[in-house]
Amino acid sequence: MSTQTKVTVTGAGGFIGHHLCKYLVERGYWVRGVDIKEPEYERTAADEFELLDLTKLENCLEATRGVQQVYGLAANMGGIGFIETHKAEIVRDNTLINLQSIEASRINGVQRYLYTSSACIYPGFKQKDADVTPLKEEDAYPADAEDGYGWEKLYMERVCRHYREDFGLDTRVVRFHNIFGPLGTYDGGREKSPAAICRKIALANDGDDIEVWGDGKQTRSYCYIDDCVEGIYRLMQSEYRDPLNLGQDRMISIDELVDVVSQIAGKRIGKRYDTTKPQGVRGRNSDNTRLRQVLDWEPQVSLEEGLARTYSWIKSQVMDSRANAA
Ligand code: NAD
């Protein structure tokens, strides 16, 4: 009899889910990928890929049948420009997707369920300065999450604990801090800052200005996708059940991010600030003390290396679209 572990990855048509399918297949898992859309830039590595709308319980039941583990990555989401302007749609879709995915997993006897939460659950009042104190897991309460996307995430973290305590479904909860890398959305309105900046610089000529949202002094930390999937996997193998940060702990400003990408591109780029655009919290960084303790590991890929790989991919995409449009 085969002992191959069977897993479902929801959101397998999206950025992190697509990379995760590849990672798990390479490690010998049998993987079912599920999404409402196919991966945009590359064929899935999953053994089976089903197009399903996970806001419907019957589809969640189909998605989670016959597997031992579920990695829940499906979400209606995007960068700050999207989540600040689509709050009702986001909370409606993500509440339905997540509640029905975990309920279907329970009904189908899934053993372990991963929920993908976000740094957006951390209180706004702890992120008012660019020079912010890194966020520890226990900083989540008293709660003042990002209004919409963040509150749904915080609520679902608790749902996971209730399902574990009352129904015995073993859950893991990861809080991502700005994941970036190749094969992520880089245009269309859902893209996040690293991808948007790479696209703008790829399209700019040497000496041009690019538009920067806000005054450029807001800070973040950024984690490369290969570290993200490695961290997810390690957490899923661990016995740690409380929410865990997964991100880099090197904080930089948006201005510095633009400068790093300009250097990679070999272009002199100026900045034109638009302070009417959404900027999110003023400062955010991950405290990785618990991550190191629990996983005996921390993200390895430097920001420069990750951005070099990401810029190179986005540049080739942008050049291909230009060539096709000509
Ligand atoms: P993504 O948007 O690239 O992928 C999400 C996928 O979910 C998409 O392919 C989308 O089509 C799919 N989806 C949306 N609605 C669906 C539905 N009704 N039925 C089935 N599939 C549906 O996002 P991502 O960056 O890969 O994020 C994955 C998870 O990680 C999400 O839970 C997200 O909230 C979380 N997260 C990501 C980041 C980040 O920096 N990328 C940060 C914090 C949290």
Residues whose N, C-alpha, C, O or C-beta is under 5 A from the ligand:
A	BS01	NAD	G11 G13 G14 F15 I16 G17 V34 D35 I36 K37 L52 D53 L54 T55 G72 L73 A74 A75 N76 M77 T116 S117 S118 A119 F176 H177 N178 I179
